[in-house]
Amino acid sequence: MTVLPADGLSLAAEFPDPAHEQWQSLVEGVLRKSGKDVAGSAAEEALSTTVEAGLITRPLYTSRDDAPDAGFPGFAPFTRGSKAEGNAANGWDVRQRHSLTDPARLNEAVLADLENGVTSLWLTVGGATGVPVSGLARALDGVYLDLAPVVLDAGSELDAAATELLRLYEEQGVAPESARGTLGADPLGHAARSGSAPEPAAAVHWAERCAKEYPGLRALTVDALPYHEAGGSAAQELGSSLATGVAYLRALTAAGLSVEAACAQLEFRYAASADQFLTIAKLRAARRLWARVAEVCGATDAGAQRQHAVTSSVMMTRRDPWVNMLRTTLACLGAGVGGADSVTVLPFDHALGLPDAFARRIARNTSTILMEESHLARVIDPAGGSWYVERLTAELADAAWAFFQEIERAGGQAAALGSGLIGERLAATWAARSKDLARRKEPVTGVSEFPHLAERPVEREVTPAADGASGGLPTVRRDEAFEALRARSDAHLAATGRRPRVFLAALGPASAHTARATFASNLFQAGGIEPVHDPASVDASTAAEAFAASGATVACLCSGDALYAEQAEAVASALRAGGAHRVFLAGRPDEYPGVDEYVFAGCDVVAVLSSVLDRMGVA
């Protein structure tokens, strides 16, 4: 709709529509100033960014970037939402995860959550990490099971856990049609995590019983988290979930369920990361893809995918864990805008062990703030119609469908897991991403960028180790390479009373050396190496004495290129005379006599820091 002023003329009438070529010409001019002489589409490509394998975001999207018709919310292909009203009525379901083995402690945490905004419970049951099945009644004491849906994660103890939950429904007098939640049967997900062979018989049994007796209960979870947590891309996560969902449809329909009834037994679980646009596109693409599967199976009306989004554990850091609150907020925003039915925000201390009450409170309040104060749920599919989001959704769906087809050609999800195909594909993706992390092309705030060496560690009760057969998919974290370096520094600090040090030999005035001194300081601190920048500036006559006083064994020259040309050789020589075992220079590699190595934007920071610690004798 065009808004007209009082005189009836459009406010934009006097402004001509700019052409795409005009914008490109302006981009060319900006790039020329930065030393890049490119023209036409090459100028636009120079500003494009690779999000992850096969997905590239461009700097500008227009109506020419068409995408398949997204339809309407609540209607096939459900790209815009599984319900016509979206989450506008009551917001999304706030689902808190609990992994406590003591039933009494679990009950205390559960009741506190339900009294303060949580609307459903996700419980780990059995094994070394969950509450014993025999303690489930104590853990749920005081919980109104007709009001609070329960989602189980019981792994190999599915039968016992599901039986106990249904017994508790009966004991509380909950009518079968009033029971809500998910029993969490996921034989393929369990196989992916543990390496054991999938056993679908129990899942089929519970699906049949839920379909007949408990219309509000779902028996199966299609959990895509194992593939995300093994380092897979968004496309691989979606492709694996499709293959798993199709495998479950085959098993359930073979047992006699209709396609519609089989679809109604599935809930899909996806990771939500701090890249909010990728998260939005992933959830939208997942619904579109599953609608296509349902359509091919002859059940178009059953294609509305039920989605549970969980903030990514891969993005969570152990150092500076407070930053995780910001990451999970962005992830929760992406999940809500993307149309997830349920959202779990992992506590900020999730990577450190069992969360405390404060961490759980912040986690549940993240959703509350976004819904109640930011009114995020009041708009249905707010990203819909964005050329960027629509195009990203379409491209991600195409990539995911291609991976799904590769799995199907390999014999399906179980066969692809057993042959190692999925593990190999995920490992290759993670290896490529690890290179970007090591080069800080994908920065991790508080870890690889802006680390804080004086930070007091946050300590939590250790999470019990999960049991299960070896050979499952690995779990990875973005911070793992830098965490290993920081652990070496911590051990050195404990043994000697101080961290390994590097002397920053800054040349010239602050205007000349500040940028590169700051860069070098951040880089070395990412490996737990303490920078010493005292005095503020040195030259050939003062460098040796200053270095000797620093207590460091290595040094790094920091300044501008002009001063490097004048002083680098002499200062490097003086540093060596003062006892420096190795001399670095912050800047692009060049021929400066006396300089051993260069640190610069895009260098392999992990390799550099590991080498430095080795030379320092830091184990």
Disulfide bonds with the S-S distance in Angstrom:
none
